[in-house]
């Protein structure tokens, strides 16, 4: 899904960098104008490494631009509302602009999910 979103960003003339969330730092966010988080949802909750990402960003939150466009792809099998609510909370706490409704592709339809992620990447690169 991350590759599809990055492809969309590139198709729209933007520059995308795919980075493992476990390796992403505040400096990475500071260097970009927007970001798309692609996460799984094990046990009907935000994936552990994705949660740790937000914990790592917290000490440097004042350095990361307020209003930064933030989009997310939640890859899920079951209901994704708890993960969506958690992402809403993080967007609010960090002062980031929720770019659009969180994309929630089903792993049962991977091609449809990739297409939607690509479209999200295009929209983010075009600023709306």
HELIX and SHEET records of a PDB file:
HELIX    1   1 UNK A    2  UNK A   11  1                                  10    
HELIX    2   2 UNK A   21  UNK A   23  5                                   3    
HELIX    3   3 UNK A   26  UNK A   30  1                                   5    
HELIX    4   4 UNK A   42  UNK A   44  5                                   3    
HELIX    5   5 UNK A   48  UNK A   58  1                                  11    
HELIX    6   6 UNK A   81  UNK A   94  1                                  14    
HELIX    7   7 UNK A  107  UNK A  109  5                                   3    
HELIX    8   8 UNK A  110  UNK A  126  1                                  17    
SHEET    1   A 3 UNK A  34  UNK A  40  0                                        
SHEET    2   A 3 UNK A  69  UNK A  75  1                                        
SHEET    3   A 3 UNK A  97  UNK A  98  1                                        
END                                                                             
